[in-house]
């Protein structure tokens, strides 16, 4: 017999508008519960993974990574590279159209890449080596570099926030610091703004005019063949409600089931768990480098003597099979894995040493403002562990401000002092595949005013990241990765607090064709039985 949801869960399902009875077998609506609610629509403006998932539905990209994480052409039909490796010429596929029927042109691609390159860390690096991007005709454009750069295609085909989405030129010309609100893409799904209810549901319908590539679907690449009529992202903030909805067949896919519930889901008939080989999350304690105490490197170094990896792992992922104690800024299990310089972090915690470093940084008991997202699946417990560890040190005064994740995302953009609405610390995470490259890891960006939230500033790190990008081979990149690690542990742009895996779960008895990806789940290729 099928496991039924608890009475409490049934009430919660009713509260969010989901029936406790199975959906019709003829229903061609795919119902999905994701890690958070869609509140920010512009996938370029924000680093939120949920915005990239949303953007991936309605926008297409020039290149996309396949299941092996190798970038493949998506909107691009063909491209050439000059002998001096400084000029790339790209030709778009024929017949690409936006949802309003207008053709996708080189001008749209150029404006979109320029805007993305002003927001994304890896994009900024690519644009810093760019001399010009010009249209040759409606389908062909030329990208000229100042000097040969080995990561052009890899950067354009990166996975995860922020998404290198191709927008219409008029939206792409929006100031990069301002959000685009008109969601007219050329991708396989059309956003139903009239049915969007923040805090409840986000709806997409099949784009009948989308022409998929002919290659088989692989990861985010290949043919994006849509086999359902409609996709609903249903926001279920309570993990038990989400689990009950999956068990009852009221949702088809659950991106981030709470790890405590995995044994129950494993035992539920019809439910399958899925983990991509490159899947994993690197937890991040983001420090604000603009204001005391973390404007002083000694205070940031002190955190290495307070934070304990294992405490986070045992709280977030108590199943040892899902844990990976890791001291690599570039992630563990990745080509660039290295713990060079991590000795202070790996050593037993030393609160006296931490207190001395805080004193040398000029700390005199001022409140440290922590933005605590209380509803997020792993950020909430991670915050609780961090708060406990910092209080255990015995000399820090904390100002913990509880809010939802959307409020954290909004407030973390503010550069004012904490007492004036700013912040000192917020907790987040990166997909390991994003953290694995110095070019795509946004928290390793130490380009001062242009850096990610926290505004870390270190010219030496920026030079190392540049050298890594221009390295002639993998061996030299690995050598430079060790130098980057040592520098990171010296200047502490952020504190990586843990690495773990959280499988996705779906109703294998109701849907087929789920593609295994390490980040940003895709909804094409899925068919309802």
matplotlib code that plots the C-alpha trace (Angstrom):
import matplotlib.pyplot as plt

x = [0.0, 1.2, 2.4, -0.1, 0.8, 0.2, -2.8, -0.7, 0.8, -2.7, -3.7, -0.6, -1.2, -4.7, -3.4, -1.2, -3.9, -2.8, -5.2, -4.5, -5.7, -3.6, -3.7, -5.5, -3.5, -4.3, -2.8, 0.1, 1.1, 4.4, 4.4, 7.7, 8.8, 12.2, 14.6, 13.0, 10.3, 10.7, 10.7, 13.4, 12.8, 16.0, 18.5, 21.4, 20.9, 21.0, 23.2, 20.2, 20.1, 16.3, 16.5, 18.7, 16.2, 13.5, 15.7, 16.7, 13.0, 12.3, 15.7, 18.2, 22.0, 24.8, 26.5, 25.3, 27.1, 26.3, 26.1, 29.9, 30.0, 31.6, 30.1, 28.2, 26.7, 23.1, 21.9, 25.2, 25.2, 29.0, 32.0, 35.6, 38.8, 41.6, 45.1, 46.2, 43.3, 42.1, 39.1, 36.0, 33.2, 29.8, 26.9, 23.5, 21.1, 18.4, 14.9, 15.5, 12.6, 11.5, 8.2, 6.7, 7.6, 10.5, 13.7, 16.8, 19.6, 23.3, 22.4, 20.3, 23.2, 25.8, 23.7, 22.9, 26.5, 27.6, 25.0, 25.8, 29.5, 28.9, 27.2, 28.7, 32.2, 33.4, 31.7, 33.5, 36.8, 36.1, 35.0, 38.2, 40.1, 37.6, 38.4, 35.1, 32.0, 30.4, 27.7, 28.7, 25.0, 21.8, 23.1, 26.8, 28.9, 32.6, 34.2, 37.7, 40.0, 42.9, 45.0, 44.4, 42.1, 41.7, 38.3, 36.0, 33.7, 33.9, 32.9, 30.0, 28.9, 29.2, 26.5, 24.7, 24.2, 24.2, 22.8, 24.2, 20.7, 20.0, 17.4, 15.8, 18.2, 15.8, 15.8, 19.5, 20.3, 18.9, 21.4, 23.1, 22.4, 18.7, 16.4, 14.8, 11.1, 9.9, 10.4, 10.3, 12.8, 13.4, 13.6, 11.4, 8.9, 6.9, 6.5, 2.8, 3.1, -0.7, -0.5, 2.6, 1.8, 5.0, 5.0, 2.7, 3.2, 5.1, 3.7, 5.2, 3.7, 5.2, 6.6, 5.0, 7.4, 10.6, 12.8, 15.1, 18.5, 18.7, 21.2, 19.9, 19.4, 22.4, 22.6, 21.7, 22.8, 21.3, 17.7, 15.3, 12.2, 9.2, 6.9, 4.4, 2.0, 2.6, 5.0, 4.1, 6.8, 4.8, 6.4, 6.2, 8.2, 7.6, 9.9, 7.3, 4.6, 6.9, 7.7, 4.1, 3.2, 5.7, 4.6, 1.0, 1.8, 0.7, 4.0, 6.2, 9.7, 11.3, 14.6, 16.0, 14.2, 15.3, 18.1, 16.3, 13.5, 15.6, 15.2, 11.4, 11.5, 13.8, 11.2, 8.2, 7.0, 7.4, 9.9, 13.4, 16.4, 18.9, 22.4, 24.7, 28.4, 29.4, 26.6, 27.2, 27.0, 29.8, 28.5, 29.7, 30.0, 30.1, 31.9, 31.5, 34.9, 33.7, 33.0, 34.5, 35.4, 35.8, 37.4, 40.5, 42.1, 42.9, 39.2, 38.6, 41.5, 40.0, 36.9, 39.1, 39.8, 36.1, 34.3, 34.1, 33.3, 32.1, 29.5, 27.8, 28.0, 26.4, 23.6, 22.9, 23.7, 23.8, 23.9, 27.6, 27.1, 26.2, 29.1, 32.4, 34.7, 36.4, 39.0, 39.3, 38.1, 37.7, 35.6, 36.5, 36.3, 37.1, 40.1, 41.4, 40.9, 43.6, 43.8, 47.1, 47.3, 44.4, 46.5, 44.8, 41.4, 42.1, 43.7, 41.6, 39.5, 41.4, 39.2, 42.1, 43.8, 40.6, 40.1, 43.6, 43.2, 39.9, 41.6, 44.4, 41.8, 40.5, 37.3, 35.9, 32.7, 30.6, 27.6, 28.2, 25.1, 24.2, 21.4, 19.6, 17.3, 15.0, 13.0, 15.8, 16.4, 20.1, 20.9, 18.7, 20.4, 23.8, 23.0, 22.1, 25.4, 27.4, 25.6, 26.3, 30.0, 30.5, 28.7, 30.8, 33.9, 32.6, 33.8, 31.7, 28.5, 26.0, 23.1, 21.1, 18.4, 15.8, 14.2, 13.3, 15.8, 14.3, 14.9, 18.5, 19.0, 17.7, 19.6, 23.0, 23.2, 23.5, 26.9, 25.8, 27.2, 25.3, 23.7, 22.3, 20.7, 23.9, 25.3, 28.5, 27.7, 25.2, 25.3, 24.7, 26.1, 27.5, 27.1, 30.5, 30.7, 30.5, 33.0, 35.4, 36.9, 38.6, 36.8, 33.2, 33.4, 31.8, 33.0, 36.6, 36.2, 38.3, 38.0, 36.9, 33.9, 33.2, 33.3, 30.4, 28.4, 31.1, 33.2, 36.4, 39.5, 42.9, 44.9, 47.2, 44.3, 43.0, 46.4, 46.4, 43.0, 44.1, 47.2, 45.0, 42.7, 45.7, 47.6, 48.7, 47.7, 46.0, 49.2, 49.9, 46.4, 46.7, 49.9, 48.2, 45.2, 47.4, 48.7, 45.1, 44.2, 47.2, 46.3, 42.6, 43.6, 45.8, 43.2, 40.0, 37.5, 34.9, 34.8, 33.8, 32.0, 31.2, 30.5, 27.6, 25.3, 21.5, 19.8, 16.7, 13.6, 10.9, 8.0, 9.5, 6.1, 4.6, 7.3, 10.1, 13.1, 14.4, 17.9, 20.6, 22.3, 24.5, 22.7, 19.8, 17.3, 15.8, 12.2, 12.4, 12.7, 10.3, 7.2, 4.2, 3.1]
y = [0.0, 3.5, 5.5, 8.3, 11.7, 12.6, 14.6, 17.6, 17.4, 17.0, 20.2, 21.9, 20.6, 22.0, 25.3, 25.7, 24.5, 20.9, 18.0, 14.9, 12.7, 11.7, 13.9, 12.6, 10.2, 12.5, 15.5, 16.9, 19.4, 18.8, 19.9, 20.7, 21.9, 23.7, 24.9, 28.3, 30.5, 32.5, 36.1, 37.6, 37.1, 38.5, 35.5, 37.8, 40.4, 38.0, 35.0, 33.1, 29.6, 29.7, 32.6, 30.6, 27.7, 30.1, 31.7, 28.4, 27.7, 30.7, 31.9, 30.0, 30.3, 30.4, 27.3, 24.9, 22.1, 18.5, 15.7, 15.5, 19.3, 19.9, 23.1, 22.4, 24.8, 25.6, 28.7, 28.7, 26.8, 27.1, 29.1, 29.7, 30.8, 32.7, 31.4, 33.9, 32.8, 36.4, 36.5, 34.3, 34.3, 32.9, 32.1, 31.6, 28.8, 29.6, 30.1, 31.3, 33.3, 35.1, 34.3, 37.4, 36.1, 38.4, 36.8, 36.4, 38.4, 39.0, 42.3, 40.5, 38.2, 41.0, 43.1, 40.1, 39.0, 42.5, 42.9, 39.4, 40.2, 43.2, 41.1, 37.6, 37.0, 34.8, 37.1, 40.1, 38.4, 37.5, 41.0, 42.4, 40.6, 41.7, 44.3, 44.4, 42.4, 43.5, 42.1, 41.0, 40.3, 39.3, 35.8, 36.3, 38.3, 38.7, 38.6, 40.1, 39.7, 41.9, 38.8, 35.0, 33.8, 30.0, 30.0, 31.8, 28.8, 27.5, 30.8, 31.2, 27.7, 28.0, 26.4, 28.2, 31.8, 34.2, 32.7, 33.9, 34.3, 35.7, 38.4, 40.7, 43.7, 46.2, 44.3, 43.5, 47.2, 47.7, 49.0, 45.9, 47.3, 47.3, 44.3, 43.3, 42.7, 41.7, 38.0, 37.4, 34.7, 32.3, 29.1, 26.0, 27.4, 30.6, 32.4, 32.9, 36.2, 36.4, 33.2, 34.1, 34.3, 34.9, 32.8, 30.2, 29.3, 30.1, 28.8, 28.0, 26.6, 24.9, 27.2, 25.8, 27.6, 26.4, 24.3, 22.0, 21.0, 17.6, 16.1, 13.9, 15.8, 15.6, 17.7, 21.2, 20.6, 18.9, 18.9, 20.6, 18.7, 19.6, 16.7, 18.4, 21.2, 23.1, 23.3, 24.6, 25.5, 25.1, 26.8, 24.5, 26.1, 23.4, 20.3, 17.9, 19.3, 18.9, 15.3, 14.5, 16.0, 13.9, 10.7, 11.4, 12.1, 15.7, 16.9, 15.0, 16.4, 17.6, 19.3, 19.4, 17.0, 17.5, 15.1, 13.8, 12.6, 10.7, 7.3, 7.7, 8.7, 5.8, 3.5, 5.1, 3.0, 4.9, 7.5, 7.6, 9.5, 11.0, 12.4, 13.6, 12.6, 16.3, 17.2, 18.8, 22.0, 24.0, 26.0, 29.6, 32.0, 35.3, 38.1, 41.9, 43.3, 46.9, 47.4, 46.4, 43.9, 42.0, 44.9, 43.8, 40.6, 39.4, 39.2, 37.2, 34.9, 34.5, 32.9, 29.9, 29.2, 29.3, 27.5, 23.7, 21.9, 18.7, 20.5, 21.8, 18.4, 16.6, 19.1, 19.6, 16.1, 13.6, 10.7, 10.0, 8.9, 12.4, 14.2, 15.3, 17.1, 19.5, 22.3, 23.2, 26.6, 25.0, 22.1, 18.5, 15.8, 18.5, 18.7, 21.8, 20.4, 21.6, 22.4, 24.3, 26.8, 25.3, 24.3, 27.0, 25.8, 22.1, 22.5, 22.0, 25.1, 27.7, 30.4, 32.1, 32.5, 33.8, 36.3, 37.6, 38.1, 39.9, 42.2, 42.9, 43.7, 46.4, 44.6, 45.9, 44.1, 45.8, 43.8, 41.6, 41.6, 38.2, 37.9, 34.7, 33.2, 31.1, 29.2, 27.9, 24.2, 24.2, 27.9, 28.0, 25.1, 26.3, 29.7, 28.1, 26.2, 29.3, 31.3, 28.6, 28.3, 32.1, 32.3, 29.4, 31.5, 33.6, 37.1, 38.0, 40.1, 39.0, 40.8, 38.0, 39.4, 36.7, 37.1, 35.0, 34.3, 36.8, 39.5, 38.4, 38.5, 42.1, 43.3, 41.7, 44.2, 47.1, 48.6, 50.8, 50.0, 47.3, 49.8, 51.6, 48.6, 46.8, 43.5, 41.7, 38.0, 36.0, 32.3, 30.8, 28.1, 27.3, 24.3, 22.5, 22.7, 26.5, 26.7, 24.4, 27.1, 30.4, 32.0, 30.9, 30.9, 34.3, 34.4, 34.1, 37.3, 39.9, 42.8, 45.3, 47.4, 45.0, 41.9, 39.9, 40.8, 41.3, 43.3, 41.5, 43.3, 41.8, 42.6, 39.6, 37.2, 38.9, 38.4, 34.7, 34.2, 35.9, 33.8, 30.7, 31.6, 32.1, 29.0, 26.9, 23.5, 21.7, 21.0, 24.7, 25.4, 22.9, 24.6, 28.0, 26.5, 25.7, 29.3, 30.6, 28.3, 29.6, 33.2, 32.5, 31.1, 34.2, 36.9, 34.9, 36.2, 33.9, 30.7, 27.5, 25.6, 22.2, 20.1, 17.7, 16.0, 16.4, 14.1, 15.2, 13.0, 12.3, 10.0, 7.5, 5.8, 9.0, 10.7, 9.5, 11.2, 13.1, 14.4, 14.0, 17.4, 18.7, 22.1, 23.9, 21.1, 21.0, 20.3, 19.4, 15.8, 14.8, 13.0, 12.1, 8.5]
z = [0.0, -0.8, 2.2, 3.0, 4.4, 8.0, 9.1, 9.8, 6.3, 4.8, 6.4, 5.1, 1.6, 1.6, 2.8, -0.3, -2.6, -3.3, -3.2, -1.1, -4.0, -7.0, -10.1, -13.2, -15.4, -18.4, -16.7, -18.7, -15.9, -14.3, -10.6, -9.1, -5.6, -5.6, -3.0, -2.7, -4.1, -7.4, -6.3, -8.4, -12.2, -13.7, -13.8, -14.8, -12.1, -9.2, -8.1, -6.7, -8.0, -8.1, -10.5, -12.8, -12.6, -13.6, -16.3, -17.7, -18.5, -20.6, -22.0, -24.2, -24.1, -26.6, -25.1, -22.4, -20.5, -21.2, -18.7, -18.5, -17.9, -21.3, -23.0, -26.2, -28.7, -28.0, -29.8, -31.8, -35.0, -35.6, -34.6, -35.7, -33.8, -35.5, -35.5, -32.9, -30.7, -30.3, -32.7, -32.3, -34.9, -33.9, -36.1, -34.6, -35.6, -38.1, -37.0, -33.5, -32.2, -29.1, -27.5, -29.1, -32.5, -33.2, -34.5, -32.3, -33.9, -33.2, -31.6, -29.0, -28.3, -28.0, -25.7, -23.5, -23.2, -22.4, -19.6, -18.2, -18.4, -16.2, -13.5, -13.4, -11.9, -14.7, -17.2, -15.8, -16.2, -19.8, -20.6, -19.0, -21.8, -24.5, -27.1, -28.8, -29.9, -33.2, -35.4, -38.9, -39.9, -38.2, -37.4, -37.1, -34.6, -33.9, -30.5, -30.4, -27.4, -26.3, -25.8, -26.1, -23.3, -22.8, -21.2, -23.7, -24.5, -20.9, -19.5, -22.0, -21.2, -17.4, -15.2, -12.4, -11.3, -12.9, -16.1, -19.4, -20.8, -24.2, -24.0, -26.5, -27.1, -25.5, -22.2, -22.4, -22.7, -19.2, -16.7, -15.2, -11.7, -12.5, -12.8, -16.1, -15.4, -18.9, -19.3, -23.0, -23.9, -26.8, -24.7, -24.5, -22.0, -21.8, -18.4, -17.4, -15.6, -15.1, -13.0, -11.0, -7.3, -5.3, -2.2, -3.9, -7.5, -10.7, -14.0, -17.4, -20.6, -23.5, -26.2, -29.4, -31.6, -30.0, -32.4, -30.4, -31.5, -33.2, -30.7, -27.8, -24.6, -22.3, -19.1, -20.1, -23.7, -26.8, -27.8, -25.4, -26.2, -24.1, -23.5, -21.0, -21.6, -18.4, -15.5, -12.1, -9.5, -6.3, -3.3, -0.2, 2.5, 5.0, 4.3, 5.7, 3.5, 0.4, 1.4, 1.9, -1.4, -3.2, -1.3, -2.2, -5.8, -5.7, -6.9, -9.4, -8.5, -5.3, -5.8, -2.3, 0.1, 3.7, 4.4, 7.5, 5.2, 2.7, 4.4, 4.3, 0.6, -0.2, 1.3, -0.5, -3.5, -6.8, -5.5, -6.9, -5.6, -8.1, -7.7, -10.4, -10.0, -9.9, -7.5, -4.2, -2.2, -0.7, 2.3, 2.5, 5.4, 3.5, 5.4, 4.7, 3.9, 4.0, 7.7, 11.0, 12.2, 8.9, 7.1, 9.0, 7.8, 11.3, 12.2, 9.1, 10.0, 13.5, 12.0, 10.9, 14.6, 15.4, 12.6, 12.7, 9.5, 11.2, 13.3, 10.2, 8.4, 11.4, 11.4, 7.7, 6.5, 9.4, 7.0, 6.7, 3.1, 2.1, 4.0, 2.6, 5.1, 2.8, 3.2, -0.4, -1.6, -5.0, -3.8, -3.1, -5.8, -8.5, -10.8, -8.9, -5.4, -3.0, 0.7, 0.5, 3.3, 5.3, 8.4, 10.7, 9.6, 10.0, 13.4, 16.6, 17.3, 19.3, 20.9, 22.6, 19.3, 17.7, 20.5, 20.2, 16.4, 16.9, 19.4, 17.0, 14.4, 16.8, 17.9, 21.2, 21.6, 18.9, 17.7, 14.6, 12.5, 11.1, 8.5, 9.4, 6.7, 8.9, 6.2, 4.0, 4.1, 4.9, 5.4, 8.5, 10.3, 9.1, 10.7, 14.0, 14.0, 13.2, 15.9, 18.4, 17.5, 17.6, 21.0, 22.3, 21.6, 24.5, 23.5, 20.5, 20.7, 18.0, 16.5, 14.8, 12.5, 11.5, 8.0, 5.0, 2.3, -0.1, 2.5, 2.9, -0.9, -0.9, 2.2, 1.2, -1.6, 0.8, 1.5, 4.5, 7.9, 9.8, 12.2, 9.1, 7.5, 6.3, 7.6, 8.7, 7.8, 5.8, 5.2, 1.7, -0.5, -3.9, -6.2, -6.0, -9.8, -9.5, -6.7, -8.6, -10.8, -9.7, -12.7, -11.8, -8.0, -7.2, -3.6, -4.7, -6.7, -4.8, -7.3, -4.7, -5.8, -8.6, -6.4, -5.2, -2.0, 0.7, -1.7, -1.0, -2.3, -3.0, -6.1, -5.5, -5.6, -8.8, -10.4, -9.4, -10.9, -14.1, -14.3, -13.8, -16.6, -19.0, -17.9, -20.9, -19.5, -16.7, -14.8, -14.6, -13.5, -10.7, -9.5, -9.6, -7.8, -4.8, -4.8, -4.9, -2.0, 0.0, -0.7, 0.2, 3.6, 4.1, 3.2, 3.8, 1.3, 2.9, 5.0, 3.3, 6.1, 4.7, 1.5, 1.2, -1.3, -1.3, -3.9, -5.8, -5.5, -8.1, -8.8, -11.2, -11.4, -12.8, -14.9, -17.1, -18.8, -15.8, -16.8, -14.2, -13.7, -10.8, -10.6, -12.0, -12.7, -16.2, -17.0, -20.7, -21.8, -18.9, -19.8, -17.6, -17.8]

ax = plt.figure().add_subplot(projection="3d")
ax.plot(x, y, z, "-o")
ax.set_aspect("equal")
plt.show()
